[in-house]
Amino acid sequence: MTVSRGRDSLALPGPTTVPHEVLQAMQRPAVDIYGEELTAVTDSCLDDLRRVFRTEQGRTYIYIANGHGAWEAALSNVLTRGDKILALESGRFAVGWGEMAEPLGVEMEVLEAEPQRAVSPEALEQRLRADSAGEIKAILVVQVDTASGIVNDIPALGAAIEASGHGALFMVDAIASLGSMPFEMDGWGVDVAVAGAQKGLMMTPGLSFIAARERALAAHANAGLRTRYWDWTVREGDLHYMKYCGTPPVHLLFGLRKSLDMLFDEGLENAFRRHALLAGATQAAVERWSQGGALAFNVPEPAERSPTVTTILMDDPALSRLLDWCYEVCNVSLGIGLGPLGGHAFRIAHMGHVNAPMTLGTLGAIETGLAALDIPHGKAGVSAAVDYLGSRLKA
Ligand SMILES: *Cc1c(COP(=O)(O)O)cnc(C)c1O
Protein backbone atom coordinates (compact mmCIF):
# COMPACT_ATOMS: atom_id res chain seq x y z
CA MET A 1 0.00 0.00 0.00
CA THR A 2 1.34 3.44 -0.84
CA VAL A 3 0.26 7.06 -0.50
CA SER A 4 2.52 8.24 -3.28
CA ARG A 5 0.25 9.69 -5.96
CA GLY A 6 0.24 13.45 -6.29
CA ARG A 7 3.14 15.77 -6.94
CA ASP A 8 6.66 14.41 -6.83
CA SER A 9 8.42 15.70 -3.78
CA LEU A 10 12.09 16.42 -4.30
CA ALA A 11 13.90 17.17 -1.08
CA LEU A 12 17.39 16.76 -2.53
CA PRO A 13 20.07 19.42 -2.20
CA GLY A 14 20.25 19.77 -5.97
CA PRO A 15 18.70 19.63 -8.38
CA THR A 16 15.93 21.39 -6.49
CA THR A 17 12.32 22.03 -7.44
CA VAL A 18 12.04 24.20 -10.55
CA PRO A 19 9.05 26.60 -10.43
CA HIS A 20 6.38 26.20 -13.14
CA GLU A 21 6.94 29.81 -14.16
CA VAL A 22 10.57 28.99 -14.93
CA LEU A 23 9.71 25.84 -16.88
CA GLN A 24 7.11 27.78 -18.84
CA ALA A 25 9.58 30.54 -19.67
CA MET A 26 11.73 27.89 -21.35
CA GLN A 27 8.85 26.34 -23.30
CA ARG A 28 9.23 28.34 -26.51
CA PRO A 29 11.05 28.24 -29.83
CA ALA A 30 14.69 29.26 -30.07
CA VAL A 31 15.43 32.81 -31.14
CA ASP A 32 18.12 34.48 -33.23
CA ILE A 33 21.25 34.38 -31.12
CA TYR A 34 22.39 37.68 -32.65
CA GLY A 35 19.03 39.36 -32.00
CA GLU A 36 18.38 42.11 -29.49
CA GLU A 37 16.04 40.09 -27.31
CA LEU A 38 18.59 37.48 -26.33
CA THR A 39 21.45 39.95 -26.03
CA ALA A 40 19.34 41.94 -23.60
CA VAL A 41 18.64 38.80 -21.56
CA THR A 42 22.36 38.07 -21.30
CA ASP A 43 23.17 41.63 -20.27
CA SER A 44 20.42 41.77 -17.67
CA CYS A 45 21.36 38.38 -16.21
CA LEU A 46 25.03 39.38 -15.92
CA ASP A 47 23.98 42.60 -14.16
CA ASP A 48 21.50 40.86 -11.89
CA LEU A 49 24.01 38.20 -10.90
CA ARG A 50 26.13 41.07 -9.58
CA ARG A 51 23.12 42.06 -7.47
CA VAL A 52 22.83 38.53 -6.10
CA PHE A 53 26.56 38.15 -5.42
CA ARG A 54 26.45 41.71 -4.04
CA THR A 55 29.32 43.22 -5.93
CA GLU A 56 29.36 46.65 -7.53
CA GLN A 57 32.50 46.44 -9.63
CA GLY A 58 32.99 42.70 -9.93
CA ARG A 59 32.68 41.05 -13.34
CA THR A 60 30.24 38.18 -13.81
CA TYR A 61 30.42 35.22 -16.19
CA ILE A 62 27.83 32.59 -17.18
CA TYR A 63 29.07 29.10 -18.07
CA ILE A 64 27.13 26.34 -19.81
CA ALA A 65 28.31 23.89 -17.20
CA ASN A 66 27.43 22.50 -13.81
CA GLY A 67 29.21 23.62 -10.66
CA HIS A 68 32.23 21.45 -11.43
CA GLY A 69 32.68 23.40 -14.66
CA ALA A 70 32.65 26.72 -12.81
CA TRP A 71 35.14 25.27 -10.32
CA GLU A 72 37.57 24.51 -13.14
CA ALA A 73 36.85 27.84 -14.81
CA ALA A 74 37.63 29.74 -11.61
CA LEU A 75 40.92 27.89 -11.04
CA SER A 76 42.16 28.13 -14.61
CA ASN A 77 41.51 31.85 -14.80
CA VAL A 78 43.69 32.86 -11.87
CA LEU A 79 46.34 30.15 -11.32
CA THR A 80 49.57 28.98 -12.93
CA ARG A 81 51.11 25.50 -13.05
CA GLY A 82 53.25 25.06 -9.94
CA ASP A 83 51.06 27.31 -7.77
CA LYS A 84 49.88 26.15 -4.38
CA ILE A 85 46.34 26.46 -3.03
CA LEU A 86 44.91 25.98 0.45
CA ALA A 87 41.55 24.15 0.67
CA LEU A 88 39.60 24.77 3.89
CA GLU A 89 37.74 21.51 4.41
CA SER A 90 34.52 21.23 6.40
CA GLY A 91 32.98 18.23 4.68
CA ARG A 92 33.55 17.25 1.06
CA PHE A 93 33.36 20.14 -1.30
CA ALA A 94 36.41 22.35 -0.74
CA VAL A 95 38.71 19.38 -1.31
CA GLY A 96 36.55 18.35 -4.26
CA TRP A 97 37.20 21.78 -5.74
CA GLY A 98 40.92 21.58 -5.00
CA GLU A 99 41.09 18.15 -6.62
CA MET A 100 40.07 19.83 -9.89
CA ALA A 101 43.30 21.85 -9.63
CA GLU A 102 45.71 18.97 -9.09
CA PRO A 103 45.64 17.59 -12.68
CA LEU A 104 46.31 21.16 -13.82
CA GLY A 105 49.63 21.02 -11.99
CA VAL A 106 48.57 22.94 -8.89
CA GLU A 107 49.57 21.69 -5.46
CA MET A 108 46.79 21.49 -2.86
CA GLU A 109 47.26 21.73 0.88
CA VAL A 110 44.23 20.91 3.01
CA LEU A 111 43.41 22.66 6.26
CA GLU A 112 40.90 20.39 7.97
CA ALA A 113 38.28 21.73 10.34
CA GLU A 114 37.68 19.82 13.58
CA PRO A 115 35.37 16.86 12.88
CA GLN A 116 31.80 18.02 12.24
CA ARG A 117 32.81 21.65 12.74
CA ALA A 118 33.04 24.70 10.51
CA VAL A 119 36.44 26.00 9.39
CA SER A 120 38.17 27.91 12.17
CA PRO A 121 39.13 31.51 11.27
CA GLU A 122 41.90 31.37 13.91
CA ALA A 123 43.43 28.25 12.34
CA LEU A 124 43.33 29.93 8.94
CA GLU A 125 44.98 33.08 10.22
CA GLN A 126 47.70 31.03 11.92
CA ARG A 127 48.39 29.00 8.76
CA LEU A 128 48.60 32.14 6.64
CA ARG A 129 50.95 33.86 9.08
CA ALA A 130 53.24 30.82 8.88
CA ASP A 131 53.40 31.19 5.09
CA SER A 132 55.83 34.10 5.18
CA ALA A 133 57.13 33.27 1.69
CA GLY A 134 53.62 33.75 0.30
CA GLU A 135 53.55 30.32 -1.36
CA ILE A 136 49.79 29.98 -1.05
CA LYS A 137 48.20 31.69 -4.04
CA ALA A 138 44.53 31.00 -3.35
CA ILE A 139 42.28 29.87 -0.51
CA LEU A 140 39.27 27.70 -1.42
CA VAL A 141 36.27 27.36 0.85
CA VAL A 142 32.55 26.61 0.54
CA GLN A 143 29.91 28.72 2.23
CA VAL A 144 27.62 25.73 2.68
CA ASP A 145 29.09 22.26 2.52
CA THR A 146 26.23 20.30 1.01
CA ALA A 147 27.60 16.98 2.27
CA SER A 148 28.13 17.79 5.93
CA GLY A 149 25.40 20.44 6.19
CA ILE A 150 27.91 22.88 7.68
CA VAL A 151 27.78 26.62 7.01
CA ASN A 152 31.13 28.38 7.17
CA ASP A 153 31.45 31.93 8.47
CA ILE A 154 32.70 33.59 5.28
CA PRO A 155 32.97 37.12 6.73
CA ALA A 156 35.03 35.81 9.68
CA LEU A 157 37.31 33.90 7.30
CA GLY A 158 37.69 37.04 5.16
CA ALA A 159 38.60 39.01 8.27
CA ALA A 160 41.17 36.36 9.24
CA ILE A 161 42.82 36.62 5.82
CA GLU A 162 42.89 40.37 6.11
CA ALA A 163 44.34 40.24 9.65
CA SER A 164 47.10 37.90 8.48
CA GLY A 165 48.14 40.39 5.81
CA HIS A 166 48.47 37.48 3.37
CA GLY A 167 47.90 38.20 -0.32
CA ALA A 168 46.25 34.91 -1.40
CA LEU A 169 43.02 35.14 -3.37
CA PHE A 170 39.88 34.37 -1.35
CA MET A 171 37.76 32.02 -3.48
CA VAL A 172 34.32 31.00 -2.23
CA ASP A 173 31.94 28.33 -3.50
CA ALA A 174 28.42 29.64 -2.87
CA ILE A 175 26.76 26.95 -5.00
CA ALA A 176 24.51 25.68 -2.19
CA SER A 177 23.87 29.05 -0.59
CA LEU A 178 23.60 31.90 -3.11
CA GLY A 179 20.09 33.36 -3.07
CA SER A 180 19.26 31.41 0.10
CA MET A 181 21.34 33.22 2.73
CA PRO A 182 23.36 36.44 2.92
CA PHE A 183 26.39 36.67 0.68
CA GLU A 184 28.35 39.92 0.45
CA MET A 185 31.10 39.60 -2.09
CA ASP A 186 32.38 43.17 -1.73
CA GLY A 187 31.66 43.48 1.98
CA TRP A 188 33.46 40.26 2.89
CA GLY A 189 36.49 40.71 0.65
CA VAL A 190 35.75 37.71 -1.57
CA ASP A 191 37.88 37.76 -4.75
CA VAL A 192 36.19 34.96 -6.69
CA ALA A 193 32.71 33.56 -6.04
CA VAL A 194 31.15 30.56 -7.74
CA ALA A 195 27.48 29.53 -7.95
CA GLY A 196 25.28 27.08 -9.81
CA ALA A 197 21.78 27.35 -11.26
CA GLN A 198 20.11 24.27 -9.81
CA LYS A 199 20.26 24.90 -6.07
CA GLY A 200 19.01 28.10 -4.46
CA LEU A 201 18.59 29.81 -7.83
CA MET A 202 15.67 27.52 -8.75
CA MET A 203 16.79 26.73 -12.28
CA THR A 204 17.37 23.49 -14.11
CA PRO A 205 20.93 22.15 -14.03
CA GLY A 206 23.16 23.36 -16.85
CA LEU A 207 24.39 26.83 -15.91
CA SER A 208 26.96 28.07 -13.45
CA PHE A 209 28.23 31.50 -12.56
CA ILE A 210 31.40 33.24 -11.48
CA ALA A 211 31.92 36.70 -10.08
CA ALA A 212 35.46 38.06 -9.99
CA ARG A 213 36.73 41.23 -8.34
CA GLU A 214 39.72 43.40 -9.02
CA ARG A 215 42.44 41.31 -7.36
CA ALA A 216 41.24 38.21 -9.18
CA LEU A 217 41.22 40.08 -12.48
CA ALA A 218 44.79 41.23 -11.79
CA ALA A 219 45.85 37.61 -11.12
CA HIS A 220 44.01 36.61 -14.29
CA ALA A 221 46.21 38.90 -16.37
CA ASN A 222 49.23 36.69 -15.62
CA ALA A 223 47.56 33.31 -15.05
CA GLY A 224 49.30 30.51 -16.93
CA LEU A 225 46.42 28.01 -16.82
CA ARG A 226 44.04 30.06 -18.97
CA THR A 227 42.38 28.09 -21.74
CA ARG A 228 40.27 29.63 -24.44
CA TYR A 229 36.93 28.13 -23.46
CA TRP A 230 36.92 29.24 -19.82
CA ASP A 231 38.91 32.44 -20.32
CA TRP A 232 37.35 35.58 -18.83
CA THR A 233 39.12 37.88 -21.28
CA VAL A 234 37.77 35.99 -24.27
CA ARG A 235 34.31 36.23 -22.73
CA GLU A 236 34.62 40.02 -22.48
CA GLY A 237 34.57 40.15 -26.30
CA ASP A 238 32.04 42.46 -27.95
CA LEU A 239 30.13 39.82 -29.86
CA HIS A 240 27.30 38.19 -27.95
CA TYR A 241 28.37 34.62 -28.69
CA MET A 242 31.77 35.31 -27.11
CA LYS A 243 30.10 35.60 -23.69
CA TYR A 244 29.54 31.84 -24.04
CA CYS A 245 32.47 31.04 -26.33
CA GLY A 246 29.92 29.69 -28.80
CA THR A 247 26.16 29.33 -29.11
CA PRO A 248 24.37 30.83 -26.12
CA PRO A 249 22.19 28.45 -24.04
CA VAL A 250 19.04 30.15 -25.30
CA HIS A 251 16.38 28.32 -23.29
CA LEU A 252 18.41 28.14 -20.13
CA LEU A 253 18.81 31.91 -20.32
CA PHE A 254 15.05 32.42 -20.58
CA GLY A 255 14.66 30.20 -17.53
CA LEU A 256 17.38 32.00 -15.61
CA ARG A 257 15.84 35.38 -16.42
CA LYS A 258 12.56 34.17 -14.92
CA SER A 259 14.13 32.63 -11.83
CA LEU A 260 16.06 35.83 -11.10
CA ASP A 261 12.85 37.83 -11.56
CA MET A 262 11.11 35.57 -9.06
CA LEU A 263 13.94 35.95 -6.56
CA PHE A 264 13.86 39.76 -6.81
CA ASP A 265 10.04 39.77 -6.65
CA GLU A 266 10.24 37.94 -3.35
CA GLY A 267 13.17 40.09 -2.26
CA LEU A 268 16.54 38.64 -1.30
CA GLU A 269 16.01 39.43 2.39
CA ASN A 270 12.65 37.64 2.36
CA ALA A 271 14.16 34.63 0.63
CA PHE A 272 16.90 34.48 3.28
CA ARG A 273 14.31 34.72 6.05
CA ARG A 274 12.20 31.98 4.45
CA HIS A 275 15.19 29.65 4.29
CA ALA A 276 16.13 30.38 7.90
CA LEU A 277 12.58 29.60 9.04
CA LEU A 278 12.30 26.34 7.10
CA ALA A 279 15.73 25.27 8.35
CA GLY A 280 14.67 26.06 11.90
CA ALA A 281 11.50 24.00 11.48
CA THR A 282 13.51 21.07 10.13
CA GLN A 283 15.96 21.28 13.00
CA ALA A 284 13.11 21.38 15.51
CA ALA A 285 11.82 18.08 14.10
CA VAL A 286 15.26 16.44 13.97
CA GLU A 287 15.93 17.53 17.55
CA ARG A 288 12.86 15.59 18.68
CA TRP A 289 13.50 12.51 16.56
CA SER A 290 17.06 12.36 17.92
CA GLN A 291 15.73 11.60 21.37
CA GLY A 292 15.08 8.02 20.24
CA GLY A 293 18.79 7.36 19.72
CA ALA A 294 18.64 6.03 16.12
CA LEU A 295 19.52 9.32 14.46
CA ALA A 296 21.36 12.55 15.25
CA PHE A 297 22.46 15.87 13.75
CA ASN A 298 25.72 15.65 11.84
CA VAL A 299 26.47 19.20 12.95
CA PRO A 300 26.28 19.40 16.75
CA GLU A 301 26.82 23.17 16.91
CA PRO A 302 23.45 24.84 16.04
CA ALA A 303 25.10 28.01 14.69
CA GLU A 304 27.08 25.93 12.19
CA ARG A 305 24.00 24.25 10.65
CA SER A 306 23.23 25.30 7.10
CA PRO A 307 19.98 27.14 6.33
CA THR A 308 19.69 25.15 3.08
CA VAL A 309 20.36 21.50 3.91
CA THR A 310 20.27 19.38 7.08
CA THR A 311 22.47 16.30 7.32
CA ILE A 312 21.27 13.59 9.70
CA LEU A 313 23.42 10.70 10.90
CA MET A 314 21.78 7.29 10.81
CA ASP A 315 23.13 3.84 10.08
CA ASP A 316 22.10 0.96 7.89
CA PRO A 317 19.98 -1.08 7.73
CA ALA A 318 17.47 1.41 9.20
CA LEU A 319 18.83 4.21 6.99
CA SER A 320 18.22 2.42 3.69
CA ARG A 321 14.86 1.18 4.81
CA LEU A 322 13.78 4.71 5.72
CA LEU A 323 14.97 6.28 2.45
CA ASP A 324 13.36 3.54 0.36
CA TRP A 325 10.16 3.78 2.34
CA CYS A 326 9.92 7.56 1.96
CA TYR A 327 10.36 7.26 -1.79
CA GLU A 328 8.26 4.19 -2.47
CA VAL A 329 5.40 4.86 -0.08
CA CYS A 330 5.29 8.67 0.01
CA ASN A 331 7.10 9.76 -3.19
CA VAL A 332 9.59 11.86 -1.23
CA SER A 333 13.18 11.82 -2.52
CA LEU A 334 15.74 12.57 0.18
CA GLY A 335 19.46 13.16 -0.25
CA ILE A 336 21.82 10.27 0.51
CA GLY A 337 25.01 10.62 2.55
CA LEU A 338 28.06 11.62 0.48
CA GLY A 339 31.66 10.43 0.75
CA PRO A 340 32.44 8.92 4.15
CA LEU A 341 28.83 9.60 5.17
CA GLY A 342 27.59 7.19 2.48
CA GLY A 343 25.46 4.60 4.30
CA HIS A 344 25.70 6.67 7.47
CA ALA A 345 23.56 9.73 6.82
CA PHE A 346 20.73 11.28 4.83
CA ARG A 347 20.02 14.86 3.93
CA ILE A 348 16.89 16.99 3.87
CA ALA A 349 17.11 19.95 1.52
CA HIS A 350 15.16 23.12 2.31
CA MET A 351 16.64 25.11 -0.53
CA GLY A 352 15.31 27.17 -3.43
CA HIS A 353 11.65 26.99 -4.46
CA VAL A 354 10.37 25.57 -1.20
CA ASN A 355 7.61 26.62 1.17
CA ALA A 356 6.20 25.56 4.53
CA PRO A 357 3.84 22.85 3.22
CA MET A 358 6.68 21.32 1.21
CA THR A 359 9.03 21.21 4.20
CA LEU A 360 6.34 20.11 6.65
CA GLY A 361 5.24 17.46 4.15
CA THR A 362 8.76 16.12 3.86
CA LEU A 363 9.16 16.07 7.64
CA GLY A 364 5.76 14.39 7.95
CA ALA A 365 6.74 11.66 5.49
CA ILE A 366 9.97 10.99 7.38
CA GLU A 367 8.22 10.83 10.72
CA THR A 368 5.56 8.53 9.31
CA GLY A 369 8.35 6.31 7.97
CA LEU A 370 10.11 6.23 11.33
CA ALA A 371 6.83 5.09 12.90
CA ALA A 372 5.90 2.61 10.15
CA LEU A 373 9.33 0.97 10.29
CA ASP A 374 9.48 0.92 14.11
CA ILE A 375 12.70 2.93 14.10
CA PRO A 376 13.22 4.34 17.61
CA HIS A 377 12.62 8.09 17.55
CA GLY A 378 11.32 10.89 19.71
CA LYS A 379 7.68 11.58 18.85
CA ALA A 380 6.05 14.81 17.69
CA GLY A 381 8.90 16.11 15.53
CA VAL A 382 6.47 17.57 13.02
CA SER A 383 4.52 19.10 15.85
CA ALA A 384 7.75 20.75 17.06
CA ALA A 385 8.34 22.08 13.54
CA VAL A 386 4.80 23.49 13.46
CA ASP A 387 5.28 25.12 16.88
CA TYR A 388 8.56 26.61 15.73
CA LEU A 389 6.99 28.17 12.66
CA GLY A 390 3.85 29.22 14.50
CA SER A 391 5.77 31.08 17.16
CA ARG A 392 7.87 32.94 14.59
CA LEU A 393 5.09 33.73 12.17
CA LYS A 394 2.63 35.11 14.74
CA ALA A 395 0.30 37.58 13.05
C1 LIG B 1 26.25 20.84 -5.86
C2 LIG B 1 27.52 21.47 -5.39
C3 LIG B 1 28.67 21.48 -6.17
C4 LIG B 1 28.78 20.78 -7.48
O1 LIG B 1 27.89 21.28 -8.42
P1 LIG B 1 27.50 20.40 -9.68
O2 LIG B 1 26.52 21.26 -10.40
O3 LIG B 1 26.93 19.13 -9.18
O4 LIG B 1 28.75 20.16 -10.47
C5 LIG B 1 29.76 22.15 -5.68
N1 LIG B 1 29.75 22.77 -4.50
C6 LIG B 1 28.66 22.75 -3.70
C7 LIG B 1 28.72 23.46 -2.38
C8 LIG B 1 27.51 22.09 -4.13
O5 LIG B 1 26.44 22.07 -3.33
The ligand as a Gaussian input file, in Angstrom:
#p B3LYP/6-31G(d) Opt

LIG

0 1
 C       26.251000      20.838000      -5.865000
 C       27.516000      21.465000      -5.388000
 C       28.669000      21.484000      -6.165000
 C       28.778000      20.782000      -7.481000
 O       27.891000      21.284000      -8.419000
 P       27.496000      20.397000      -9.683000
 O       26.523000      21.258000     -10.399000
 O       26.928000      19.130000      -9.179000
 O       28.748000      20.163000     -10.473000
 C       29.763000      22.148000      -5.683000
 N       29.755000      22.768000      -4.495000
 C       28.663000      22.750000      -3.702000
 C       28.715000      23.455000      -2.382000
 C       27.514000      22.094000      -4.126000
 O       26.436000      22.074000      -3.332000

